[in-house]
């Protein structure tokens, strides 16, 4: 492929990739990449043809055992010419021997299987202007807004590690303290019993993660986060095995709009799946 090369993307390059993702109706958060850079600044790849961006993939390494692949995109007018595959291979090379996870759209799942990914579960995106319950909060622990207070932030990062295939303290610290995000923790007897965050996206707001010990705690966190969106649409990506998460989304008036498949190339550490009411992001894990 004369004139084509793959390299690590910079901030300006990735702004164009985020625009591509928005056109595909993925609706990424407006500042997602800046937060994940804290975890892996070398995990974003761009294919250029004669210097112009044409393809992309992100493979964010979280530790020595796990990475997450997303933003696999090729400009529509240049698909089918091998640019995507070459970019994909560069991203997976960055992952090395790590297990790699992804959330695959329906049309690409067969291709992902050819690359060694196996199906774990479906993730369903729910979207809409939510109805907010005023009774759920009374049935949960105490909700506190998470900000710069180190003790709460560290406790939230520890809680996150039970719900994700790798420890990601750098990411969690930035995610919950971002001036563009709103995050709440649920406290019970002085310990974290759940947390969630909401952020602006190209269309409305996205809630993620939404992790909680119980359905009642998840509902209280959802309502507090949704209230901060001031009546705009919200999106929540719910792993299908968590039936309580699906019920929560439906009870708040959200409707299923599309599905992806969580897939992995190898084993991951055990997760507290019953606590995962909403994934952090489909693009970056």
VENURGI-V433418 format. One record per residue. N is the residue number from 1. NEAR is the number of other C-alpha atoms within 8 Angstrom. Layout:
BEGIN
n=N near=NEAR
n=N near=NEAR
END
This chain:
BEGIN
n=1 near=3
n=2 near=3
n=3 near=8
n=4 near=11
n=5 near=7
n=6 near=11
n=7 near=7
n=8 near=9
n=9 near=9
n=10 near=6
n=11 near=6
n=12 near=6
n=13 near=10
n=14 near=9
n=15 near=8
n=16 near=8
n=17 near=11
n=18 near=9
n=19 near=8
n=20 near=10
n=21 near=13
n=22 near=11
n=23 near=7
n=24 near=7
n=25 near=6
n=26 near=7
n=27 near=10
n=28 near=11
n=29 near=11
n=30 near=8
n=31 near=6
n=32 near=8
n=33 near=6
n=34 near=7
n=35 near=11
n=36 near=12
n=37 near=10
n=38 near=10
n=39 near=12
n=40 near=10
n=41 near=8
n=42 near=7
n=43 near=13
n=44 near=13
n=45 near=14
n=46 near=15
n=47 near=15
n=48 near=13
n=49 near=10
n=50 near=6
n=51 near=7
n=52 near=6
n=53 near=9
n=54 near=12
n=55 near=14
n=56 near=16
n=57 near=15
n=58 near=14
n=59 near=15
n=60 near=15
n=61 near=12
n=62 near=13
n=63 near=8
n=64 near=6
n=65 near=9
n=66 near=14
n=67 near=14
n=68 near=14
n=69 near=16
n=70 near=13
n=71 near=11
n=72 near=11
n=73 near=11
n=74 near=11
n=75 near=9
n=76 near=5
n=77 near=4
n=78 near=9
n=79 near=10
n=80 near=5
n=81 near=6
n=82 near=7
n=83 near=14
n=84 near=14
n=85 near=7
n=86 near=9
n=87 near=15
n=88 near=11
n=89 near=8
n=90 near=10
n=91 near=15
n=92 near=9
n=93 near=7
n=94 near=8
n=95 near=13
n=96 near=6
n=97 near=5
n=98 near=9
n=99 near=13
n=100 near=12
n=101 near=14
n=102 near=14
n=103 near=12
n=104 near=11
n=105 near=9
n=106 near=8
n=107 near=5
n=108 near=8
n=109 near=10
n=110 near=7
n=111 near=7
n=112 near=11
n=113 near=9
n=114 near=7
n=115 near=6
n=116 near=7
n=117 near=12
n=118 near=10
n=119 near=8
n=120 near=8
n=121 near=10
n=122 near=11
n=123 near=13
n=124 near=13
n=125 near=12
n=126 near=14
n=127 near=12
n=128 near=10
n=129 near=10
n=130 near=11
n=131 near=6
n=132 near=8
n=133 near=7
n=134 near=7
n=135 near=6
n=136 near=12
n=137 near=13
n=138 near=7
n=139 near=9
n=140 near=10
n=141 near=11
n=142 near=7
n=143 near=9
n=144 near=8
n=145 near=8
n=146 near=13
n=147 near=9
n=148 near=6
n=149 near=7
n=150 near=6
n=151 near=6
n=152 near=8
n=153 near=13
n=154 near=10
n=155 near=10
n=156 near=13
n=157 near=13
n=158 near=9
n=159 near=11
n=160 near=12
n=161 near=11
n=162 near=9
n=163 near=12
n=164 near=8
n=165 near=11
n=166 near=10
n=167 near=10
n=168 near=11
n=169 near=9
n=170 near=8
n=171 near=11
n=172 near=11
n=173 near=11
n=174 near=10
n=175 near=10
n=176 near=13
n=177 near=12
n=178 near=9
n=179 near=5
n=180 near=6
n=181 near=12
n=182 near=15
n=183 near=14
n=184 near=14
n=185 near=15
n=186 near=16
n=187 near=13
n=188 near=9
n=189 near=4
n=190 near=5
n=191 near=7
n=192 near=12
n=193 near=13
n=194 near=16
n=195 near=15
n=196 near=15
n=197 near=15
n=198 near=13
n=199 near=12
n=200 near=12
n=201 near=11
n=202 near=10
n=203 near=7
n=204 near=11
n=205 near=15
n=206 near=12
n=207 near=17
n=208 near=13
n=209 near=13
n=210 near=17
n=211 near=14
n=212 near=14
n=213 near=10
n=214 near=7
n=215 near=10
n=216 near=10
n=217 near=17
n=218 near=14
n=219 near=11
n=220 near=12
n=221 near=17
n=222 near=11
n=223 near=13
n=224 near=9
n=225 near=15
n=226 near=13
n=227 near=9
n=228 near=7
n=229 near=11
n=230 near=6
n=231 near=8
n=232 near=8
n=233 near=12
n=234 near=14
n=235 near=12
n=236 near=13
n=237 near=15
n=238 near=15
n=239 near=14
n=240 near=11
n=241 near=7
n=242 near=12
n=243 near=7
n=244 near=8
n=245 near=14
n=246 near=11
n=247 near=8
n=248 near=10
n=249 near=12
n=250 near=9
n=251 near=7
n=252 near=10
n=253 near=10
n=254 near=12
n=255 near=9
n=256 near=8
n=257 near=8
n=258 near=7
n=259 near=10
n=260 near=11
n=261 near=15
n=262 near=13
n=263 near=13
n=264 near=13
n=265 near=10
n=266 near=8
n=267 near=6
n=268 near=7
n=269 near=6
n=270 near=5
n=271 near=8
n=272 near=8
n=273 near=8
n=274 near=7
n=275 near=10
n=276 near=16
n=277 near=16
n=278 near=14
n=279 near=14
n=280 near=10
n=281 near=9
n=282 near=10
n=283 near=10
n=284 near=12
n=285 near=11
END
